[in-house]
């Protein structure tokens, strides 16, 4: 199905490129003949097509840039062909009328390149060595950004400002009067010249941000004023922000002064709404500004290539907190031994590290629970339909068929669930499903098609218009709190200016708005309708609370679900027997095991509908404590205690280093004085000898 959907699009794209080259060819031929009506038509059509593609299909034109047939080349060729056509048309004098037009056209291109040079300078002056959010950085000289067409869209600028020129020259071709070409060129020159002058004002002191040296000095001063003691460090790709976002609420509730440190500039806007200050420091050299700060420790939710760079700072202790725990080998990455401590949820993860034997010593493993699981409720929604959440994980990087059930069992599981008239299915696949293995993506599409087809065979009463209106209002209220509407021209400095110090209490407001949105979301659908959930909202925890049963794979989803103590099933697609599967993966010990043929669904549903028949009630409670740790003291309390303990180790090291430095400095001074005295004695002897001589 995906390939069939892509084919027409590729045909349209290829047709557009062929049409562009055909128009250039027709423009050349009609200019040489000359055939004025055809010449004017194809010249105008070529510019119109290029403009359309520039604004609507920029990715298609990027292919032309790879063969050096980019916007300036195309537009210059188009203008040169227009001039050739004017030379061939009778009634236009080359020296008297066309020469001034040619000179004016050259002046237009000179201004274009001058504007481009100014754009480069402006972008450089508006790129600081770091990016901030939730921090008052007004002293850095933050201002609104210039129009994007002047700074970052040189192709759009050239083609848009060329429209009057092309229109005027084509009118000259029709009327043989150079007056129209002069007017068109005059307008284009005014646009390009005015744009260049306007853009240059951002190089003046009033609109110019501070230089790198002053910016770094400001950062040192801000760190000294704010005095952060714990930070979350994160680096990753565009789709990995969820790994950091899951820890935002916990970080905000920690004792002390939290901070978020990022490494990629785009990631600043990928982090969800929070009151915690955010600093993005792309360069390693600037990252060492943290060494002289009050920062004592860093939390790492993921292993990244750039993590090793911050581990070089000796004054900061580092703890790996991961972004979820499961029985998979990826939860015991050997990279974890690079951290001072590895924080895990409960005893199961501690045992997992020791069994994996990847170099992480038991003394460095700290059990802190999972503080972010607090929103998960134990009560299950009861109604006419049994709500079943199928939340498979993705295929992973190693090609292990046991990673995800989507490929081998997904369709069978969904068919079995859809066959039960009293089941309401919530399908929430992992966002990275199909990103590595196309088979997983294709199976995911087929599963969603099955669910849509099943919905067409069901009917019943639907919520009224007021439910949809309430959802729209809740969405608008939540969006207002969690996102900032930026101008299309806004750059990093403008966003830093707009995302200054928050008013405070934003996290609580977001929590309330999220709860209201989730309630409105579920109320907007009929209880009998299956749901496909692929957006970020509702989150996985909200889906937990709306479900009575979970079906998943060996993943952190299962561990988190256990906090609800509700029934669950895990698909066995690893090719193991049920006994081997349970022994290999402790998280499934209290689960119903499903085969690739989906055997076990009926027993699972019967358990959910008749709790007295549930053989795993006590086992789930025991497994929950084994995986997530005890409920008392609360996880957040244990998390804060772990922060205090590791911060104390950082303080102890600083004291030791200060004492060592204090002991070394007098020794060095003493040695220095001895060297000076010896040097003086050595210098004096030859002088005396020379006098005697």
C-alpha positions in Angstrom: 0.0 0.0 0.0 2.7 2.6 0.8 4.4 2.0 -2.6 1.1 2.4 -4.4 0.5 5.7 -2.6 3.9 7.0 -3.5 3.9 6.2 -7.2 1.4 9.0 -8.3 3.3 11.5 -6.2 6.6 10.6 -7.9 5.0 10.8 -11.3 3.7 14.4 -10.5 7.2 15.4 -9.3 8.9 14.0 -12.3 6.3 15.7 -14.6 6.9 19.0 -12.9 10.7 18.8 -13.5 10.2 17.7 -17.1 7.8 20.6 -17.6 10.4 23.0 -16.3 13.1 21.8 -18.7 10.6 21.8 -21.5 9.7 25.4 -20.8 13.4 26.4 -20.8 13.8 24.7 -24.2 10.6 26.3 -25.6 11.8 29.7 -24.3 15.2 29.3 -26.1 13.6 28.2 -29.4 10.9 30.9 -29.4 13.5 33.6 -28.5 15.7 32.6 -31.5 12.9 32.3 -34.1 11.5 34.7 -32.7 7.8 33.8 -31.9 6.7 36.5 -29.6 3.4 35.1 -28.3 5.0 31.7 -27.6 8.1 33.4 -26.2 6.1 35.5 -23.7 3.8 32.6 -22.7 6.6 30.1 -21.9 8.7 32.7 -20.2 5.9 33.7 -17.9 4.9 30.0 -17.4 8.5 29.1 -16.5 8.7 31.7 -13.8 5.2 30.9 -12.4 6.1 27.1 -12.2 9.4 27.9 -10.5 7.7 30.1 -8.0 5.0 27.6 -7.3 7.5 24.8 -6.7 9.7 27.1 -4.6 6.8 27.8 -2.2 4.9 24.5 -2.4 7.5 21.8 -3.3 10.9 23.0 -2.0 12.2 19.5 -1.5 11.7 18.8 -5.2 13.8 21.8 -6.2 16.5 20.6 -3.7 17.3 17.9 -6.2 18.2 20.5 -8.8 20.5 22.2 -6.4 22.5 18.9 -6.1 23.4 19.2 -9.8 24.2 23.0 -9.4 21.0 24.0 -11.2 19.8 26.1 -8.2 17.6 29.2 -8.1 20.2 31.9 -9.1 21.3 29.7 -12.1 17.7 29.1 -13.2 16.6 32.7 -12.9 19.8 34.1 -14.5 19.3 31.7 -17.4 15.6 32.7 -17.7 16.6 36.4 -17.7 19.4 35.9 -20.3 16.9 34.1 -22.6 14.5 37.0 -22.3 17.3 39.4 -23.3 18.2 37.1 -26.2 14.5 37.3 -27.3 14.5 41.1 -27.1 17.6 41.1 -29.3 15.8 39.1 -32.0 12.6 41.1 -31.9 12.3 43.8 -34.6 11.6 47.3 -33.3 13.9 47.2 -30.3 17.2 48.9 -30.7 20.0 47.0 -29.0 22.3 49.9 -28.1 19.7 52.6 -27.4 17.1 50.6 -25.6 18.4 47.2 -24.6 21.8 48.2 -23.2 20.3 50.2 -20.3 18.0 47.3 -19.5 20.9 44.9 -19.5 22.9 47.2 -17.2 19.9 47.5 -14.8 19.5 43.8 -14.8 23.1 43.3 -13.8 22.7 45.9 -11.1 19.7 43.9 -9.8 21.9 40.8 -9.5 24.7 42.8 -7.8 22.1 43.9 -5.2 20.9 40.3 -4.8 24.4 39.1 -3.9 24.9 42.2 -1.6 21.6 41.2 0.1 22.9 37.7 0.5 26.1 38.9 2.0 24.2 41.0 4.5 22.0 38.0 5.3 25.1 35.9 6.1 26.4 38.6 8.4 23.1 39.1 10.1 22.6 35.4 10.7 26.1 35.2 12.2 25.5 38.1 14.6 22.2 36.5 15.6 23.7 33.1 16.4 24.9 33.0 20.0 27.1 30.2 21.4 24.1 28.9 23.3 20.3 29.0 23.3 18.1 29.6 26.3 14.5 29.0 27.3 12.7 30.0 30.6 15.6 32.4 31.3 15.6 36.2 31.2 18.3 36.8 28.6 17.3 40.4 27.7 20.8 41.7 28.5 22.2 39.8 25.5 20.6 42.3 23.1 17.7 40.1 22.0 15.5 41.6 19.2 12.9 40.5 16.8 14.2 38.7 13.7 14.3 40.3 10.2 11.9 39.0 7.6 12.8 35.4 6.7 12.6 36.2 2.9 15.6 38.5 3.4 17.7 36.3 5.7 17.0 32.6 5.0 15.1 32.3 1.8 17.5 33.6 -0.9 15.6 31.6 -3.6 12.3 33.0 -2.6 13.7 36.5 -2.4 15.4 36.3 -5.9 12.4 34.9 -7.6 9.8 37.0 -5.9 11.7 40.3 -6.5 12.3 39.2 -10.1 8.6 39.1 -11.0 8.4 42.9 -11.8 11.5 42.5 -14.0 10.2 39.6 -16.0 6.8 41.2 -16.3 8.3 44.4 -17.6 10.6 42.8 -20.1 7.9 40.6 -21.5 5.7 43.7 -21.9 8.6 45.2 -23.8 8.7 42.1 -26.0 5.0 42.6 -26.8 5.0 46.3 -27.3 8.6 46.8 -28.4 8.7 49.7 -25.9 11.6 49.6 -23.5 9.7 51.8 -21.1 7.9 48.8 -19.6 11.1 46.9 -19.0 12.6 50.0 -17.3 9.6 50.2 -15.0 9.8 46.5 -14.1 13.5 46.7 -13.4 13.1 49.9 -11.4 10.6 48.1 -9.1 12.8 45.1 -8.7 15.8 47.3 -8.0 13.8 49.2 -5.4 12.7 46.0 -3.7 16.1 44.4 -3.6 17.9 47.6 -2.7 15.3 48.5 0.0 15.4 45.0 1.4 19.2 45.1 1.5 19.2 48.4 3.3 16.5 47.3 5.7 18.3 44.1 6.5 21.6 46.0 7.1 19.9 47.8 10.0 20.2 44.6 12.0 24.0 45.1 11.9 23.6 48.4 13.8 24.4 48.4 17.6 20.7 48.8 18.6 19.6 45.6 16.8 22.8 43.6 17.2 23.3 41.0 19.8 26.4 40.8 22.0 29.5 39.0 20.7 30.5 35.5 21.7 32.9 36.7 24.5 30.2 38.9 26.2 27.6 36.1 25.8 29.8 33.6 27.5 30.5 36.0 30.3 26.8 36.6 30.7 26.3 32.8 30.9 28.9 32.5 33.7 27.2 35.3 35.6 23.8 33.7 35.2 25.0 30.4 36.4 26.6 32.1 39.4 23.3 33.9 40.2 20.9 31.0 39.6 23.2 28.5 41.4 21.9 25.2 39.8 22.8 22.0 41.7 21.2 19.3 39.5 20.8 19.1 35.8 19.3 16.8 33.2 21.6 16.4 30.2 20.1 15.3 26.9 21.3 14.9 23.3 19.5 13.1 20.5 17.6 13.3 17.3 14.2 14.9 16.5 12.2 11.8 17.4 14.0 11.1 20.7 12.7 14.1 22.7 10.2 11.9 24.5 13.1 10.3 26.4 13.7 13.6 28.1 10.1 14.8 28.3 9.1 11.8 30.5 11.4 13.2 33.2 10.3 16.8 33.2 7.7 16.5 36.0 10.1 14.7 38.2 12.9 17.2 37.6 10.6 20.1 38.4 9.7 18.5 41.7 13.2 17.9 42.9 14.6 19.8 45.8 17.1 22.6 44.9 17.7 24.4 41.6 17.2 22.1 38.5 18.5 22.8 35.0 18.1 21.2 31.6 21.3 21.1 29.4 20.8 20.3 25.7 23.3 20.0 22.9 21.2 20.4 19.7 19.7 23.8 18.9 16.4 22.4 17.5 15.8 20.3 20.7 15.1 23.5 22.7 11.6 23.6 21.1 11.1 19.8 21.3 11.1 19.9 25.1 7.6 20.0 26.5 6.2 22.8 28.6 8.1 23.2 31.8 9.2 26.0 34.2 12.7 24.5 34.5 15.4 26.7 32.9 16.9 25.3 29.6 20.3 25.9 28.1 21.5 24.5 24.9 25.3 24.5 24.5 26.3 23.0 21.1 30.1 23.3 21.3 32.3 21.2 23.7 34.5 24.2 24.5 31.6 26.2 25.8 30.2 23.2 27.7 33.1 23.5 30.1 31.5 26.7 31.5 29.5 24.3 33.7 32.8 23.1 35.4 33.1 26.4 37.3 29.4 26.5 38.2 27.6 25.3 41.4 26.3 22.3 39.4 27.0 19.1 41.4 25.4 16.3 39.3 23.7 15.5 36.0 20.9 13.1 35.2 21.1 11.2 31.9 17.9 9.7 30.5 19.7 8.3 27.4 23.1 7.3 26.1 24.2 9.6 23.2 27.3 10.1 21.2 27.8 13.5 22.9 27.4 12.2 26.4 31.1 11.4 26.6 31.9 15.0 26.2 30.2 16.1 29.4 31.6 13.2 31.3 35.0 14.9 30.9 34.0 17.5 33.5 35.5 16.1 36.7 33.7 18.3 39.2 30.2 17.0 38.2 28.9 13.6 39.2 26.7 11.7 36.6 23.8 9.3 37.1 22.1 7.3 34.3 18.3 7.2 34.8 17.3 5.7 31.5 14.0 6.4 29.7 12.3 3.2 30.7 13.2 -0.3 31.8 12.6 -3.7 30.4 14.1 -7.1 30.2 15.8 -6.3 26.8 19.5 -6.2 26.6 19.3 -2.5 25.6 18.4 -1.8 29.3 21.8 -3.1 30.3 24.0 -1.2 27.9 27.8 -1.5 28.8 28.0 2.3 28.3 26.3 2.6 31.7 29.6 1.9 33.5 30.8 5.3 32.3 28.5 7.0 34.9 29.2 7.4 38.6 25.9 5.7 39.4 23.1 3.9 37.6 19.6 4.7 39.0 17.0 2.0 38.5 13.4 1.5 39.5 13.7 -1.6 41.7 15.5 -4.9 42.6 14.8 -6.4 39.2 17.0 -3.9 37.3 19.8 -4.4 39.9 19.7 -8.1 39.2 19.5 -7.5 35.5 22.8 -5.6 35.5 24.6 -8.2 37.6 23.4 -11.0 35.3 24.4 -9.0 32.2 27.9 -8.6 33.6 28.6 -5.4 31.6 30.9 -3.8 34.1 28.4 -2.0 36.3 29.3 -2.7 39.9 26.4 -3.4 42.3 27.6 -0.6 44.7 26.9 1.9 41.9 23.3 0.8 41.3 20.8 2.9 43.2 17.0 2.0 43.4 14.9 5.1 43.1 11.6 3.8 41.8 9.7 5.5 38.9 8.5 8.9 40.1 6.7 9.8 36.9 4.2 6.9 37.3 2.2 8.7 39.9 -0.6 9.7 37.4 -1.3 6.0 36.7 -4.5 4.9 38.4 -5.4 1.4 39.7 -9.1 1.6 39.1 -10.3 0.2 35.8 -13.1 1.9 33.8 -16.1 -0.4 33.8 -18.8 -0.3 31.2 -20.6 -2.3 28.6 -17.4 -2.8 26.6 -14.0 -4.1 27.8 -11.4 -1.6 26.9 -8.2 -3.3 25.7 -5.0 -1.3 25.0 -2.7 -2.9 22.4 0.6 -0.9 22.7 3.3 -2.8 20.9 6.9 -1.5 20.9 9.0 -1.0 17.7 11.3 -3.4 15.9 14.6 -2.0 17.4 18.0 -1.9 15.8 19.1 -5.5 16.1 16.5 -7.3 13.9 15.4 -9.6 16.7 11.9 -10.9 15.8 11.1 -10.9 19.6 11.4 -7.1 19.8 7.9 -6.3 18.5 4.7 -8.3 18.0 3.5 -6.1 15.1 5.1 -8.2 12.3 4.5 -11.8 13.5 1.4 -11.5 15.8 -0.1 -8.0 15.5 -2.7 -8.7 12.9 -3.8 -12.0 14.6 -4.1 -10.2 18.0 -6.2 -7.4 16.5 -8.4 -9.9 14.6 -9.1 -11.8 17.8 -10.0 -8.7 19.7 -12.2 -7.3 17.0 -14.0 -10.6 16.8 -15.3 -10.0 20.3 -18.4 -7.8 20.1 -17.9 -6.5 23.7 -14.3 -5.3 23.2 -13.3 -1.8 22.6 -9.7 -1.7 21.2 -7.3 1.2 21.7 -4.3 0.8 19.4 -1.3 2.9 20.2 1.9 1.7 18.3 5.3 3.0 19.1 6.1 6.2 17.1 9.2 4.6 15.6 7.4 1.6 14.3 8.6 0.9 10.7 11.6 3.2 10.9 14.1 0.3 10.6 12.1 -2.6 9.2 9.6 -1.8 6.4 7.7 -5.0 7.3 6.8 -3.5 10.6 5.5 -0.3 8.9 3.5 -2.4 6.4 2.0 -4.5 9.2 1.1 -1.4 11.2 -0.8 0.0 8.2 -2.7 -3.3 7.8 -3.6 -3.3 11.5 -5.0 0.2 11.3 -6.9 -0.8 8.2 -8.5 -3.7 10.1 -9.6 -1.4 12.9 -11.1 1.2 10.5 -13.0 -1.6 8.7 -14.3 -2.9 12.0 -15.6 0.5 13.0 -17.7 0.6 9.8 -19.5 -2.5 11.0 -20.4 -1.0 14.4 -23.1 1.6 15.2 -24.6 3.2 18.1 -25.3 6.5 19.8 -22.6 9.2 19.4 -21.8 12.1 21.7 -23.5 15.3 20.7 -21.9 18.5 19.2 -21.3 19.8 22.7 -18.7 17.1 23.3 -16.7 18.1 20.2 -17.0 21.7 21.2 -15.7 20.9 24.7 -12.7 19.0 23.2 -11.9 22.0 20.9 -12.0 24.4 23.8 -9.8 22.1 25.9 -7.4 21.6 23.1 -7.1 25.4 22.6 -6.5 25.9 26.4 -3.9 23.2 26.5 -2.1 24.4 23.3 -2.0 27.9 24.8 -0.1 26.6 27.8 2.2 24.1 26.0 3.2 25.9 22.9 4.2 29.4 21.7 2.9 30.9 18.5 6.0 32.2 16.7 6.1 34.3 13.6 7.4 32.4 10.6 10.4 34.7 10.5 11.2 34.1 14.2 14.8 32.9 14.8 16.6 31.6 17.9 17.1 35.1 19.4 13.4 36.1 19.0 12.3 32.8 20.5 14.7 33.4 23.4 13.2 36.8 23.9 9.6 35.4 23.8 10.3 32.4 26.0 11.8 34.3 28.9 11.3 33.6 32.6 8.0 31.9 33.0 5.3 33.4 35.3 5.5 30.4 37.6 3.0 27.7 38.3 3.0 26.8 34.6 3.5 23.1 35.4 0.5 23.0 37.6 -1.6 24.8 35.1 -0.5 22.4 32.3 -1.3 19.4 34.6 -4.9 20.7 35.2 -5.4 21.5 31.5 -4.1 18.1 30.4 -6.5 16.3 32.8 -9.4 18.4 31.4 -8.3 17.7 27.8 -8.0 13.9 28.5 -11.5 13.8 30.0 -12.9 15.8 27.0 -11.0 13.6 24.5 -12.5 10.3 25.8 -15.9 11.8 26.1 -15.9 12.9 22.5 -15.9 9.3 21.2 -18.7 6.7 21.6 -17.9 3.8 24.0 -18.3 1.2 21.3 -15.8 2.7 18.8 -12.3 1.4 18.4 -9.5 4.0 18.5 -6.2 4.4 16.7 -3.9 6.7 18.7 -0.8 7.9 16.9 -0.5 11.5 18.1 1.5 12.5 21.1 -1.8 13.2 22.9 -3.2 11.3 24.7 -0.1 9.9 26.2 0.5 6.3 27.1 -0.4 6.9 30.8 -3.8 8.4 29.8 -4.4 5.3 27.7 -3.5 3.1 30.7 -6.2 4.9 32.8 -8.8 4.4 30.0 -8.1 0.6 29.7 -8.8 -2.5 31.7 -6.3 -4.7 30.0 -2.9 -4.2 28.3 -1.4 -6.3 25.5 2.2 -5.4 24.7 5.7 -6.7 24.1 8.7 -7.0 26.4 9.3 -3.3 26.9 9.1 -0.5 29.5 5.4 -0.2 28.8 4.8 -3.5 30.7 6.9 -2.3 33.7 5.0 1.0 33.9 1.6 -0.7 33.4 2.3 -2.9 36.5 1.9 0.1 38.7 -1.8 -0.2 38.0 -1.9 -3.8 39.0 -4.4 -4.5 36.2 -4.2 -7.7 34.0 -1.9 -7.7 31.0 -0.6 -10.0 28.3 2.7 -10.2 26.4 3.1 -11.6 23.0 5.8 -14.3 22.6 7.4 -13.8 19.2 10.9 -14.8 20.3 10.5 -18.4 19.2 10.8 -19.7 22.8 8.5 -22.0 24.7 6.2 -20.4 27.3 8.4 -21.7 30.1 11.6 -20.4 28.5 9.9 -17.1 27.8 8.8 -16.6 31.4 12.3 -17.5 32.7 14.1 -15.3 30.2 11.9 -12.2 30.8 10.9 -11.6 34.5 8.4 -8.8 33.5 6.1 -11.4 31.9 6.0 -13.7 35.0 2.6 -12.3 36.0 1.2 -12.0 32.4 -0.9 -14.1 30.1 1.4 -15.2 27.3 0.1 -14.9 23.8 1.3 -17.0 20.9 2.0 -15.5 17.4 -1.5 -17.0 16.5 -3.0 -14.9 19.4 -3.9 -18.0 21.4 -4.7 -16.8 24.9 -6.9 -13.7 24.1 -10.1 -15.4 25.2 -8.6 -16.4 28.6 -7.2 -12.8 29.0 -10.6 -11.2 28.4 -12.3 -13.7 30.7 -9.9 -12.7 33.5 -10.6 -9.0 33.0 -14.4 -9.6 33.1 -14.3 -12.0 36.1 -11.6 -10.9 38.5 -12.3 -13.9 40.7 -10.9 -16.1 37.9 -7.7 -14.0 37.7 -4.7 -16.3 38.7 -2.1 -13.5 38.6 -3.6 -10.9 41.1 -1.0 -11.6 43.9 1.8 -12.2 41.4 1.3 -8.8 39.8 1.5 -7.1 43.2 4.7 -8.9 44.0 6.2 -8.3 40.6 5.3 -4.6 40.8 7.4 -4.2 43.9 10.2 -6.3 42.4 10.3 -4.1 39.3 9.4 -0.7 40.7 10.4 -0.9 44.3 8.4 -0.4 47.4 5.6 2.2 47.6 6.9 3.6 50.9 8.8 5.8 51.0 7.4 7.3 47.8 9.5 7.2 44.7 10.0 11.0 44.6 11.4 10.9 48.1 13.9 8.2 47.2 14.8 10.1 44.1 15.6 13.3 46.0 17.6 11.3 48.6 19.6 9.8 45.7 20.3 13.4 44.4 21.4 14.5 47.9 23.7 11.5 48.3 25.4 11.9 44.9 25.6 15.7 45.3 27.4 15.1 48.7 30.0 12.9 46.9 30.6 15.8 44.5 31.0 18.2 47.4 33.5 15.8 49.0 35.6 15.6 45.9 35.6 19.4 45.6 36.8 19.7 49.2 39.6 17.1 48.6 40.7 18.9 45.4 40.7 22.3 47.2 42.8 20.8 50.1 45.2 19.2 47.6 45.6 22.5 45.7 46.1 24.4 48.9 48.9 21.9 49.9 50.5 22.1 46.5 50.7 25.9 46.1 52.9 26.5 49.2 55.2 23.7 48.1 55.4 25.1 44.6 56.2 28.6 46.0 58.9 27.1 48.2 60.5 25.3 45.3 60.2 28.5 43.3 62.1 30.5 45.9 64.8 27.9 46.1 65.2 27.9 42.3 65.5 31.7 42.3 68.1 31.6 45.1 70.1 28.9 43.2 69.8 30.9 40.0 71.0 34.0 41.8 74.0 32.2 43.2 74.8 30.7 39.8 74.6 34.1 38.2 76.7 35.8 40.8 79.7 33.6 40.6 80.7 34.3 37.0 80.2 38.0 37.7 82.6 37.9 40.6 85.1 35.9 38.5 84.9 38.4 35.7 85.7 41.2 38.2 88.7 39.3 39.6 89.9 38.7 36.1 
